Amino acid sequence: MHPVTATLRAPQWSFVPPAFDAGDLAHLEPLFARLEQRDLPDAATAEAWLRDESELLARIGAEQARRYVAMTCDTEDAAKKQRYLDLEQKVMPRVKTLADKLDKHFLASKGCTQLDPQRFAVLLRKRKTQSELFREENTALQQEESELQTRQQAILGGITVEFEGKTHTLQQMAPYYESQDRGLRERAWRASLAARQQKWDELEEIYDALIGLRQRMAKNAGYSSYTPFRFLELGRYDYDAAACKGLQDAIAHCVVPAVVELDRARAARLSVAALRPWDLEVDLDGKPPLRPFETEEQLIDICRKLFAQVDPRFAAEFETLVDHKLLDLMSRKGKAPGGYQYQLEDIRLPFLFVNGVGLHGDVQTLLHEGGHAFHSILCRDFDLLAFRDYPIEFAETASMSMELLGLEHLSSVYSPVDAKAARKKHLEGILRILTWIASIDAFQHWVYANEGHTREQRRDAWRAIRARFAPHLDWSGIEHALAMQWIAQSHLFNHAFYYIEYGIAQLAALQVWSNYRKDEKAAVASYRSALALGGSKTLPELFATANVAFDLSADKLRALVADVMAQTRD
C-alpha cells in the first residue's frame, strides 16, 4: 500500500450473508421476503430495517456495477456482454418488483411515520415518488431499454478509423484535431465522420425504439408524455421544465455572444474567414498539441500531483483507488467510449473509467472523474444507501469543481507557458460546452414533446437548435454532418434527459472556483463538507453548504461568464 493511502472503514454485513450471489434470484428473494414480512412498529425498527435493506440493495448494485464495468472495458467479449444482459433481463425486472413491495411496506408502516421528519425528509420524498411511479409492466420495457443501450455501447466501442496507415479508435483521433496542419485536421475529421456515418442508420433505429419505449413507460404510469414522468424519476424537485428552458435562454443570451467573440478572435488568429468544425482545438500560438503523458501510470502521476496541490487528503483518497486497481484510463479498440465513475457498493469505493490518448483533455477528464470519486468516498460512511445516493446536479458539481481547482495548479506539472495555455483553453471550453449543454437539453425537450416525429423532422429540429447556440460555425458542404451531430452524445441513448445537470453544476462549480481563488482553504473546506452530506439534504441545501447559490438566472450566469472571460485575458 502507498504510504499516504486513506484509511477507510470496510463495510460490515449483518443482514446479507458474506457468501451471497447477488445475481441469483434464489439468493435474493428470501431476503426481500424477510424485509417485507418484518413489522415496523416504531422509528427504531424502521431505521434498522432501512439499514438492512441498504445492505441488500448495495450488494445488488455492486453486482450491476461490476458486470457493467466488465462489459464496457471490453465490448467485444460476448461472455461479458451476456453476463450483463442476463442480470438486466432476468434478475433486475424481478428485483424492481420486489423493491416496490418494500417501498409500499415501509411507507405504510407506523415506524415510517415516526422517523425524524427533518433527517429523513429527502429519503421519504424519494421513496414516495418511486412508489407512485412504479408500474410492473414497465419492468419489461426497461429490460428492452437496457438491451438497446447495450447495443449502442457495443456499436460505438467497435468503431475504428483507418488513418495515416494506422487503425485508431474515435478517441485516438483526437490528437489530429490539435495539429497545426489544417489539411491534416480536416482529413482526420472527415475520416472519423465517415467511420461514424456507417453506423448512423443502426443508431437511429435504436434511438427511435428507445423513444417509443420511454413514451410507453410514461403512459403506463398515467402521464401523457415522457418529460414529466422522467423529471420525477430523476428526482428533479427543485426545478422544472420551464426552469430548464429558462437556463437555455440565459445561455443563448449570455454565453453565445461570448463564444462568438472568442471564435471571431480564433478565426482571425488562424487567418480563416470562418471556423470549420476542425478548427476548434488547434493551439492559436502555433504550438504542437500538449502531450503530457503516454502511459496510464504517467496520467495517474500527473493527477496525483494535482490532487495533492489542491489538498493532500484528495491525493490520499486517490491513492486508495490506485492501490485497489480501480482505474481503467487508456483508450483501446473494443473499449466503450467516454468516461464515468461507478460506485462498487459492496466495498463502497468507486471505479474510474477514462479513454486517455495522451492529451491534456484526458488530464481534465481524470480530474473530473476524480471529483466524482471523492464525492463517493466522503459520504461512504453513511449506512443508509439513500444517503450515499446524491443528486446528479451535485454529483456534477463535485466533478466540475475539481476540474477547476486542479486547473489552478497546472504549473506544478507543466511548464508555465503550457500551464497558462491549457488553463485558457479549458476556460474557453467551459463557455463552449455550455452552448452544447443547452443544445442537447433543448433537443431532448423537442424529441419527447413531438411524439411520432420523423427522422428528417428530428434533423431539422437539431439544425434549428444549433443555429441558435452555435450560429457562427461554417458547415457548408457538410450539412449532413451537422444534422446528425447529436447522435454522438451517448446520454441521449443511455441517460434520457440527463444533461442539463452539467449546466446547473457548471454554474455552481464556477462559484466554487471563484471562492477558491479568494481563499483556498475555506473553499476546499466548504466543498468537502458539502460532498460529505451525500444525498441526505436537498439540492439547495447542498449548494448552500458548498457556499454557492442555487441560482439559474441570467443575471447570475452573466456575472459568471464575465469572470471567465476576464480570466481568459489574464
Protein Blocks (a to p, Z undefined) as FASTA:
>chain_A
ZZklccddddddfkbcfbacfkbfklmmmmmmmmmmpccfbfklmmmmmmmmmmmmmmmm
mmmmmmmmmmmmommlmklmmmmmmmmmmmmmmmmmmmmmmmmmmmmpmklmmpcfklmm
mmmmmmmmmmmmpcfklmmmmmmmmmmmmmmmmmmmmpccdeehiacdfklmmmmmmpfb
lklmmmmmmmmmmmmmmmmmmmmmmmmmmmmmmmmmmmmnopabfklmmmmmnopakbcf
klmmmmmmmmmmmmmmmmmmmmmmmmmmnopabdcfklmmbcfklpacddfbfbfklmmm
mmmmmmmmmomklmmmmmmmmmnopacfbdcehiaghjdddddfknopacdddddehiak
lmmmmmmmmmmmmmmmmmmmpmblklmmccfklmmmmmmmmmmmmmmmmmmmmcfklmmm
mmmmmmmmmmmmmmmmmmmmmmmmmmmmmghiafklmmmmmmmmmmmmmmmbccehilmm
mmmmmmmmmklmmmghilklmmmmmmmmmmmmmmmmmommlmmmmmmmmmmnmmmbcfkl
mmmmnopacdfbfklmmmmmmmmmmmmmZZ
